[in-house]
């Protein structure tokens, strides 16, 4: 099972980059070549760095485990956990660096080890399907706190 952002959501960073580029070209033609060139360059850089980002974000879940690929295309973050020797999965709350409440997933293994995941937006948006899949695999999943 794979989860990806809808095409219209994935196009948002590219649309922003094109808008910046267009504004730069208008400034270049109508006002000032230096300022227009700078804004156009910013638009091109934005397109190259952020344009493909959401197209590459995905959450993959299969009988082996769950894996999320997220972030900037040239430096993707991979997070997830394997189902083999898994004791249970707990969903709880935590705080991010801006002190906002976020969802945290903790995979606890029979060996005593645990993996703590701060899932990305795509994972959280599809959490109900992910929870159902984990349950169908015969694994224990529970919640702590008031999620």
Backbone torsions as a table, in degrees:
resi	resn	phi	psi	omega
1	UNK	NA	129.4	179.7
2	UNK	-122.0	141.4	175.8
3	UNK	-120.6	134.0	176.8
4	UNK	-139.2	159.7	176.2
5	UNK	-70.3	147.5	174.0
6	UNK	-60.0	153.5	-175.1
7	UNK	-56.6	-40.1	-178.0
8	UNK	-66.0	-35.7	175.9
9	UNK	-68.5	-42.4	-178.5
10	UNK	-63.9	-26.4	-178.9
11	UNK	-80.2	-11.4	-175.3
12	UNK	-57.5	-51.0	179.6
13	UNK	-60.2	-38.1	178.2
14	UNK	-66.1	-40.5	178.5
15	UNK	-62.8	-40.3	177.5
16	UNK	-63.0	-45.4	178.8
17	UNK	-60.3	-44.2	178.4
18	UNK	-64.7	-38.0	178.4
19	UNK	-63.3	-43.7	177.7
20	UNK	-62.8	-42.6	178.8
21	UNK	-62.1	-43.1	179.6
22	UNK	-63.3	-44.9	177.3
23	UNK	-60.2	-42.8	178.1
24	UNK	-60.9	-42.2	179.0
25	UNK	-66.5	-38.3	176.6
26	UNK	-64.2	-43.3	177.3
27	UNK	-63.0	-41.9	179.6
28	UNK	-57.9	-44.3	-176.5
29	UNK	-80.0	-34.3	-171.1
30	UNK	-101.1	-30.2	-169.2
31	UNK	-120.2	-68.7	-168.0
32	UNK	-148.5	127.1	-177.3
33	UNK	-69.7	-33.9	-179.9
34	UNK	-68.5	-50.7	-180.0
35	UNK	-64.4	-42.4	179.5
36	UNK	-63.7	-40.5	177.2
37	UNK	-64.1	-39.8	179.1
38	UNK	-64.7	-48.9	-179.3
39	UNK	-63.5	-40.0	177.0
40	UNK	-61.7	-42.0	178.1
41	UNK	-62.3	-40.6	177.4
42	UNK	-61.5	-41.7	178.0
43	UNK	-62.3	-42.0	179.3
44	UNK	-66.1	-44.1	178.3
45	UNK	-61.7	-43.6	178.6
46	UNK	-59.8	-43.7	179.0
47	UNK	-60.7	-45.2	-177.1
48	UNK	-68.4	-42.4	-175.3
49	UNK	-78.7	-47.2	-171.7
50	UNK	-104.6	-18.9	-176.6
51	UNK	-51.1	-51.8	-176.8
52	UNK	-82.3	-3.0	-168.7
53	UNK	-54.0	-55.8	-174.3
54	UNK	-73.9	-20.6	175.2
55	UNK	-67.5	-26.5	-176.8
56	UNK	-93.7	-15.5	178.4
57	UNK	-66.8	132.5	177.0
58	UNK	-158.2	154.8	172.1
59	UNK	-121.5	124.0	179.0
60	UNK	-115.2	131.7	177.6
61	UNK	-132.9	131.3	-179.6
62	UNK	-148.8	178.9	-177.1
63	UNK	-58.3	-18.0	179.1
64	UNK	-83.2	-32.0	-178.1
65	UNK	163.7	-163.7	-179.6
66	UNK	-127.4	138.5	-178.3
67	UNK	-141.4	129.4	176.5
68	UNK	-112.8	131.7	172.3
69	UNK	-111.5	125.5	-175.4
70	UNK	-151.3	162.2	175.7
71	UNK	106.5	-171.0	-178.2
72	UNK	-66.6	140.0	-170.0
73	UNK	-56.6	-32.6	-177.2
74	UNK	-90.4	-1.2	178.7
75	UNK	-148.5	60.9	-177.2
76	UNK	-66.8	139.4	173.2
77	UNK	-93.6	133.8	177.1
78	UNK	-115.7	126.4	176.4
79	UNK	-141.8	148.9	-179.4
80	UNK	164.4	-165.7	178.8
81	UNK	-154.5	154.7	178.3
82	UNK	-87.8	150.0	178.4
83	UNK	-86.4	-19.9	-177.4
84	UNK	-67.1	133.9	-178.8
85	UNK	62.3	21.3	179.0
86	UNK	-80.4	132.0	177.8
87	UNK	-85.7	-51.7	179.5
88	UNK	-165.6	166.2	175.7
89	UNK	-121.5	130.7	177.5
90	UNK	-115.7	138.2	175.6
91	UNK	-111.3	126.0	-176.7
92	UNK	-140.1	-170.1	179.3
93	UNK	-114.6	151.9	175.6
94	UNK	-147.5	-172.1	179.1
95	UNK	-123.0	139.1	175.8
96	UNK	-89.7	-174.0	-176.7
97	UNK	-66.7	-19.2	177.0
98	UNK	-96.5	12.5	178.1
99	UNK	65.0	25.7	174.6
100	UNK	-89.0	149.8	177.0
101	UNK	-75.0	129.1	179.2
102	UNK	-130.9	162.5	177.1
103	UNK	-86.1	136.1	178.8
104	UNK	-124.5	134.9	175.2
105	UNK	-109.7	131.9	178.9
106	UNK	-121.1	118.1	176.1
107	UNK	-96.2	116.2	-179.7
108	UNK	-105.0	127.7	-177.5
109	UNK	-98.8	158.2	-180.0
110	UNK	-61.2	-24.6	179.6
111	UNK	-75.4	-10.0	-177.4
112	UNK	100.9	-15.6	177.3
113	UNK	-70.4	157.5	174.4
114	UNK	-143.2	153.4	177.0
115	UNK	-122.1	125.0	179.4
116	UNK	-104.6	127.1	-176.7
117	UNK	-119.8	128.7	167.5
118	UNK	-97.6	93.4	-172.8
119	UNK	-67.5	149.2	176.8
120	UNK	-78.9	179.1	-177.0
121	UNK	-58.2	-41.5	-178.0
122	UNK	-63.1	-41.1	177.4
123	UNK	-63.4	-48.5	-177.4
124	UNK	-64.0	-40.5	179.4
125	UNK	-62.0	-27.5	-177.3
126	UNK	-111.3	19.6	-173.8
127	UNK	-60.7	-34.3	-178.5
128	UNK	-64.7	-42.3	177.2
129	UNK	-67.2	-37.5	179.0
130	UNK	-66.0	-43.1	178.2
131	UNK	-61.0	-45.4	178.7
132	UNK	-60.3	-41.3	180.0
133	UNK	-63.3	-44.6	179.8
134	UNK	-62.0	-41.7	177.5
135	UNK	-63.0	-40.8	179.6
136	UNK	-65.5	-24.6	176.1
137	UNK	-77.4	-2.6	178.1
138	UNK	82.0	18.5	-179.3
139	UNK	-98.8	150.3	179.6
140	UNK	-81.7	131.8	176.1
141	UNK	-137.3	135.1	-177.9
142	UNK	-145.8	172.3	-178.6
143	UNK	-118.7	144.0	171.2
144	UNK	-118.1	141.0	179.5
145	UNK	88.0	-162.7	-175.4
146	UNK	-109.7	49.5	174.9
147	UNK	-81.9	NA	NA
